[in-house]
């Protein structure tokens, strides 16, 4: 049985841990609010950009573009958006399981975030590029990633590019999701891209507006200007959704760790008080016995 000194030491250690996790919880909560605001702010723009492309698609028959080209031959590139730091629950593990279940084995991987890099490397996947993005996510940082992906696809190195990320649903709900980035599926342009229902089977359809468009200088150049912006913003929105999920999961995990530490400290204090009371009782019995022996 542990003595009183050991229990006091454990109580102090647990209380110190609770203070650390509480501080980490508060930091994560502050970052979570900013990340959630950034993710939610971008959803309306993503939805409207998709609606514009949907309208263009419905009014332009037979329009071709390299981003729309479907090829059977070639490898699959996975853009895996994980976290740079741990202590955020199981979001990285769940995302890895989703990738292994839904995407071809042996695909090349572009990683954003450190946590899944080693797992892919150990699994035999080739890491073709690795990026780290600061927090909050700057839109300018996304262009380099999007340009790399587009170049790899249009050069014929890959026939398909998919993005695996954790979609932010709410503070307590983050879902792993995989979205095909290239080639752009024309049928998917009719989907709302507000990300609220992504991964939950609740993606709604946008209604293309039947209007006659006059293109200047021509439809191909208009589409060529819009599609790179579409790709850039899709990567950006997926990344901010993943970042909001990360901070939300970390805040919840740290709150659970703080609560567990506080509960453990209470149990240790109860055990300490019981042992202390038993020691006091034993001392009283010894004193009483000694006094009687002296009579």
Number of C-alpha atoms within 10 A of each C-alpha: 5 9 10 16 10 11 17 14 10 16 21 12 13 21 17 13 16 23 14 14 22 20 15 19 23 14 14 22 21 14 20 22 15 15 24 22 13 18 26 18 13 20 18 15 15 19 18 15 21 22 22 16 19 22 20 22 18 15 16 13 8 7 12 12 14 15 18 15 15 13 11 8 11 12 17 20 27 27 25 26 27 26 25 15 11 13 17 19 16 14 22 21 15 15 22 19 12 17 21 12 10 10 15 13 13 15 17 21 23 25 24 22 17 17 17 19 21 11 13 20 12 9 10 12 18 16 17 11 14 15 14 14 15 8 11 13 17 12 14 10 14 20 18 12 19 19 14 12 22 21 12 16 23 16 10 13 14 23 20 23 23 20 23 24 32 28 29 29 19 14 18 11 11 21 19 22 21 22 16 15 20 23 21 20 14 13 9 13 23 23 17 25 26 21 23 16 15 20 17 12 7 11 16 13 13 18 12 17 13 10 10 9 11 8 11 9 8 9 15 15 12 13 18 14 11 14 18 16 14 17 21 19 20 21 21 24 27 24 26 27 25 28 30 30 31 31 26 28 26 25 28 19 20 24 21 15 19 23 15 14 22 18 14 17 20 15 13 17 16 12 15 20 13 13 17 14 12 12 13 12 12 12 12 12 12 12 12 11 11 11 10 9 8 6 5
